[in-house]
């Protein structure tokens, strides 16, 4: 996939990971027990070889060298590590004459003092983080439609790549990353939305709009959902149900996965 307007410098939306820290520890022999290195140390490290030091800059490199980067919008989790690496990337890009904006979203596992996480709680917390990433991307795209936007799917966790690809597919925007084997930028093919049935969308979005993310039996009957739609949602782990002792369904509630898709699918009526 490519864009025709090569005379226009593009805006690159990029999630930020911690590759700079990982590479600094590996290549400079930094002992993580000493804590985080300083920003100045990391900037010096990046200036020595930006492509080797940073996965984010490595994937952006072809565009930078061709003068095709006007702005970079960084999305980073609100953690010490991401704050540090994001600041280093921002400083480097500004030295290259690139306009940099950023959006901080809560870390996927905020410091709550808990010694352990319940499996369900951890899953929901992680999905909430992906929803916040998705919302940050969508908000920017909606408010900057006049810009030539690219999505860089290199930095961060692998699930973040999925979110970037999904959002790019929905808005018909190019999504790219630098392929380690080919040593060049490759564009990811668009991903079709798996759930587009109007009744299923209505069920998920309707549940998500409720404060408690639940529908009682009476409410379900009032909304007149077909049983096959409910069964599909249940079978795909988008909703879960509670039943009375006699086996009769009492209520339907949205799972973390269902909430993620509800947030994505509501765009079908707003795009």
C-alpha positions as CSV (number, residue, x, y, z in Angstrom):
1,X,0.0,0.0,0.0
2,X,1.3,3.5,-0.8
3,X,0.1,7.0,-0.9
4,X,0.1,9.2,-4.1
5,X,0.6,12.6,-2.4
6,X,4.4,12.3,-1.9
7,X,4.8,16.1,-1.9
8,X,3.0,16.2,1.4
9,X,4.9,15.3,4.5
10,X,3.0,12.7,6.4
11,X,1.8,12.4,10.0
12,X,3.0,9.1,11.6
13,X,1.0,7.8,14.6
14,X,3.2,5.6,16.7
15,X,2.9,3.6,19.9
16,X,6.1,3.8,22.0
17,X,7.7,0.8,23.6
18,X,10.9,0.4,25.6
19,X,13.3,-0.9,22.9
20,X,15.8,1.9,23.6
21,X,16.1,0.8,27.2
22,X,16.4,-2.9,26.2
23,X,19.0,-2.2,23.5
24,X,21.0,0.1,25.9
25,X,21.2,-2.6,28.5
26,X,22.2,-5.2,25.9
27,X,24.7,-3.1,24.0
28,X,26.2,-1.0,26.7
29,X,26.2,-3.6,29.5
30,X,23.9,-1.5,31.7
31,X,23.0,-3.2,34.9
32,X,19.2,-2.7,35.4
33,X,19.8,-3.0,39.2
34,X,21.3,0.5,38.9
35,X,17.9,1.8,37.9
36,X,17.1,3.7,34.8
37,X,19.8,5.4,32.8
38,X,19.6,9.2,32.4
39,X,17.9,10.8,29.4
40,X,21.2,12.3,28.3
41,X,22.9,8.9,28.3
42,X,20.1,7.5,26.2
43,X,20.1,10.5,23.8
44,X,23.8,10.0,23.2
45,X,23.2,6.3,22.6
46,X,20.5,7.0,20.1
47,X,22.6,9.6,18.2
48,X,25.4,7.0,17.8
49,X,23.1,4.7,15.7
50,X,19.4,5.6,15.7
51,X,18.3,2.5,13.8
52,X,20.1,0.1,16.1
53,X,19.1,1.9,19.2
54,X,15.3,2.3,18.6
55,X,12.8,0.0,17.0
56,X,10.5,3.0,16.5
57,X,13.1,5.2,14.8
58,X,14.3,2.2,12.7
59,X,10.8,1.7,11.3
60,X,10.5,5.4,10.6
61,X,13.9,5.7,9.1
62,X,13.0,5.4,5.4
63,X,10.5,8.1,5.7
64,X,12.9,10.4,7.6
65,X,15.6,10.0,5.1
66,X,13.3,10.8,2.2
67,X,12.0,13.9,4.1
68,X,8.5,12.5,4.2
69,X,7.8,13.0,8.0
70,X,6.2,16.2,9.0
71,X,4.8,15.2,12.3
72,X,5.0,12.2,14.7
73,X,2.2,11.6,17.2
74,X,3.5,9.5,20.0
75,X,1.2,7.4,22.2
76,X,2.9,6.1,25.3
77,X,1.8,4.5,28.5
78,X,2.1,6.6,31.7
79,X,5.1,4.7,33.1
80,X,8.6,5.8,34.0
81,X,10.1,3.6,31.3
82,X,7.8,4.8,28.5
83,X,8.1,8.4,29.7
84,X,11.9,8.2,29.4
85,X,12.0,6.4,26.0
86,X,9.3,8.7,24.6
87,X,11.2,11.7,25.7
88,X,14.3,10.5,24.0
89,X,12.5,9.8,20.7
90,X,10.8,13.2,21.0
91,X,14.2,14.9,21.4
92,X,15.8,13.1,18.5
93,X,12.9,13.8,16.1
94,X,12.9,17.5,17.1
95,X,16.5,17.7,16.2
96,X,15.5,16.3,12.8
97,X,13.0,19.2,12.3
98,X,10.0,17.0,12.9
99,X,6.9,18.3,14.8
100,X,6.2,16.0,17.8
101,X,3.0,15.6,19.7
102,X,2.2,13.0,22.3
103,X,-0.7,11.4,24.2
104,X,-0.2,9.6,27.5
105,X,-2.5,6.8,28.4
106,X,-2.6,4.9,31.7
107,X,-0.2,2.0,32.0
108,X,-1.8,-1.5,31.4
109,X,-0.8,-2.5,35.0
110,X,-0.8,0.6,37.1
111,X,1.0,0.6,40.5
112,X,-1.7,-0.3,42.9
113,X,0.4,-1.9,45.6
114,X,-1.1,-5.3,44.8
115,X,1.1,-8.3,45.2
116,X,-0.8,-10.3,42.6
117,X,-3.5,-10.1,40.0
118,X,-6.6,-12.2,39.7
119,X,-6.5,-13.7,36.2
120,X,-9.8,-12.1,35.1
121,X,-8.8,-8.7,36.6
122,X,-5.5,-8.7,34.8
123,X,-7.2,-9.6,31.5
124,X,-9.8,-6.8,31.9
125,X,-7.1,-4.3,32.9
126,X,-5.0,-5.2,29.8
127,X,-8.1,-4.9,27.5
128,X,-8.9,-1.6,29.0
129,X,-5.4,-0.4,28.1
130,X,-5.9,-1.5,24.5
131,X,-9.2,0.3,24.4
132,X,-7.5,3.5,25.6
133,X,-4.9,3.0,22.8
134,X,-7.6,2.5,20.3
135,X,-9.5,5.6,21.5
136,X,-6.3,7.8,21.3
137,X,-5.8,6.7,17.7
138,X,-9.4,7.3,16.7
139,X,-9.6,10.7,18.4
140,X,-6.5,11.9,16.5
141,X,-7.7,10.6,13.2
142,X,-11.1,12.1,13.5
143,X,-9.7,15.5,14.4
144,X,-7.0,15.6,11.8
145,X,-8.7,14.3,8.6
146,X,-6.9,16.8,6.5
147,X,-3.5,15.2,7.3
148,X,-1.7,12.5,5.4
149,X,-1.8,9.9,8.2
150,X,0.3,6.7,8.5
151,X,0.2,4.2,11.4
152,X,3.5,2.8,12.6
153,X,2.9,-0.6,14.1
154,X,6.4,-1.3,15.5
155,X,6.7,0.0,19.1
156,X,5.1,-1.6,22.1
157,X,3.6,-5.0,22.7
158,X,2.3,-7.3,19.9
159,X,-1.3,-6.7,20.9
160,X,-0.7,-3.0,20.2
161,X,0.2,-3.9,16.6
162,X,-3.2,-5.6,16.3
163,X,-5.0,-2.4,17.5
164,X,-3.1,-0.2,15.1
165,X,-3.8,-2.6,12.2
166,X,-7.5,-2.7,13.1
167,X,-7.9,1.1,13.3
168,X,-5.9,1.6,10.1
169,X,-8.1,-1.0,8.3
170,X,-11.3,0.7,9.5
171,X,-10.2,4.1,8.4
172,X,-8.4,2.9,5.2
173,X,-5.1,4.2,6.3
174,X,-1.7,2.6,5.6
175,X,-0.2,0.6,8.5
176,X,3.5,-0.3,8.3
177,X,6.4,-1.8,10.2
178,X,10.0,-2.5,9.4
179,X,10.5,-6.2,8.6
180,X,13.6,-7.5,10.3
181,X,14.3,-10.1,7.6
182,X,13.8,-7.8,4.6
183,X,15.4,-4.8,6.3
184,X,12.7,-2.5,4.9
185,X,9.3,-1.1,5.6
186,X,6.4,-3.3,4.7
187,X,2.7,-2.4,4.7
188,X,0.3,-4.7,6.5
189,X,-2.9,-5.8,4.6
190,X,-6.2,-4.5,5.9
191,X,-8.0,-6.7,8.4
192,X,-11.7,-7.2,7.9
193,X,-13.9,-6.6,11.0
194,X,-15.0,-10.0,12.3
195,X,-18.4,-8.8,13.7
196,X,-20.5,-6.7,11.4
197,X,-24.0,-8.2,11.8
198,X,-26.2,-5.2,12.6
199,X,-28.1,-7.0,15.4
200,X,-24.8,-8.2,17.0
201,X,-23.4,-4.7,16.8
202,X,-26.6,-3.4,18.4
203,X,-26.3,-5.8,21.2
204,X,-22.7,-5.1,22.0
205,X,-23.0,-1.3,21.6
206,X,-26.2,-1.3,23.7
207,X,-24.5,-3.2,26.5
208,X,-21.5,-0.9,26.4
209,X,-23.6,2.2,26.8
210,X,-25.0,0.9,30.0
211,X,-23.1,2.0,33.1
212,X,-23.0,-1.6,34.5
213,X,-22.6,-3.2,31.1
214,X,-25.5,-5.5,31.8
215,X,-29.0,-6.3,30.5
216,X,-31.6,-8.0,32.6
217,X,-33.9,-10.6,31.1
218,X,-36.7,-8.0,30.9
219,X,-34.5,-5.5,29.2
220,X,-33.4,-8.2,26.7
221,X,-37.0,-9.1,25.9
222,X,-37.9,-5.4,25.4
223,X,-35.1,-5.0,22.9
224,X,-36.2,-8.1,21.0
225,X,-32.8,-9.7,20.3
226,X,-33.0,-12.9,18.4
227,X,-31.7,-15.9,20.4
228,X,-29.2,-16.8,17.6
229,X,-27.6,-13.3,18.0
230,X,-27.2,-13.8,21.8
231,X,-25.8,-17.4,21.2
232,X,-23.2,-16.0,18.7
233,X,-22.1,-13.4,21.2
234,X,-21.8,-16.0,24.0
235,X,-20.0,-18.5,21.8
236,X,-17.4,-15.9,20.8
237,X,-16.8,-14.8,24.4
238,X,-18.2,-11.3,23.8
239,X,-20.8,-11.6,26.5
240,X,-21.5,-13.9,29.5
241,X,-24.8,-14.8,31.1
242,X,-26.2,-15.6,34.6
243,X,-28.9,-18.1,34.9
244,X,-31.4,-18.8,37.7
245,X,-31.5,-22.2,39.4
246,X,-34.1,-23.4,37.0
247,X,-31.8,-22.6,34.0
248,X,-33.6,-19.5,32.9
249,X,-31.3,-16.6,31.8
250,X,-31.4,-13.8,34.3
251,X,-29.0,-11.3,32.7
252,X,-26.4,-10.8,30.1
253,X,-23.2,-8.9,30.7
254,X,-20.3,-7.6,28.5
255,X,-16.9,-9.2,28.8
256,X,-13.6,-7.3,28.4
257,X,-13.3,-8.6,24.8
258,X,-16.9,-7.6,24.1
259,X,-16.2,-4.1,25.3
260,X,-13.2,-3.8,23.1
261,X,-15.3,-4.8,20.0
262,X,-18.2,-2.5,21.1
263,X,-15.8,0.4,21.2
264,X,-14.6,-0.4,17.7
265,X,-18.0,-1.3,16.2
266,X,-19.7,1.9,17.4
267,X,-17.7,3.6,14.8
268,X,-19.7,1.9,12.1
269,X,-22.5,4.4,12.8
270,X,-20.2,7.4,13.4
271,X,-17.5,7.1,10.7
